[in-house]
Amino acid sequence: MNERDTALWWARIRSGGPQRVATGGPTPDGLRRIVEADAQAVWLIPDRPESAGPAVLAEYGVPGPAMLDSKGTLRVLAACVRCCWPDPATDPWPGAAATLDQVDQVLQRLVPGRNAVSRKALLTGASRRLAAAGWLLLEGADTVRLGPRIASYGNLELSTLRELWRMVPA
């Protein structure tokens, strides 16, 4: 792969987030391949250093793992992590599929006092935002699983995610 091809892949990653590609192709410099659960495709994500801070991420031109909590989006992500990561002793990618009803049951315990209609609106909007950013994959109309950005977590973030997993109700 030449410099031009590598630059094009980086531009795709910067503009559209993780990229799903067929298996067997080359991997551009600075990107990492993570394999889908069915091994039919792979995702290209930035291979950032463990200690990458905001300055390094800005240099790479990729967003950090942080995400604004817009109307409970982080709570929806937490509920999805709890439902789609059956064993926190393993890697979260590729995880397991969960129905939106399962996620809603966990979300109900995370945001008590919301009625079903309000929770459904929160779940629908947040899951779409998370899928657009690569944190989740929407599979069909009512199934979700963890997205390829979860695989970009380093050891420190995974440790925090495991602790979060333990705190979120089953």
Stockholm file with secondary structure:
# STOCKHOLM 1.0

chainA/1-170         MNERDTALWWARIRSGGPQRVATGGPTPDGLRRIVEADAQAVWLIPDRPESAGPAVLAEYGVPGPAMLDSKGTLRVLAACVRCCWPDPATDPWPGAAATLDQVDQVLQRLVPGRNAVSRKALLTGASRRLAAAGWLLLEGADTVRLGPRIASYGNLELSTLRELWRMVPA
#=GR chainA/1-170 SS CCHHHHHHHHHHHHHHSSEEEETTCCCCTTEEEEECTTSSEEEEEECCCTTCCHHHHHHHTCCCSCCCCCTTHHHHHHHHHHHHCSCTTSCCSSCCCEEHHHHHHHHHHHSTTCCHHHHHHHHHHHHHHHHHTTSEEEETTTEEEECGGGGGCCHHHHHHHHHHHHHSCC
#=GC SS_cons         CCHHHHHHHHHHHHHHSSEEEETTCCCCTTEEEEECTTSSEEEEEECCCTTCCHHHHHHHTCCCSCCCCCTTHHHHHHHHHHHHCSCTTSCCSSCCCEEHHHHHHHHHHHSTTCCHHHHHHHHHHHHHHHHHTTSEEEETTTEEEECGGGGGCCHHHHHHHHHHHHHSCC
//
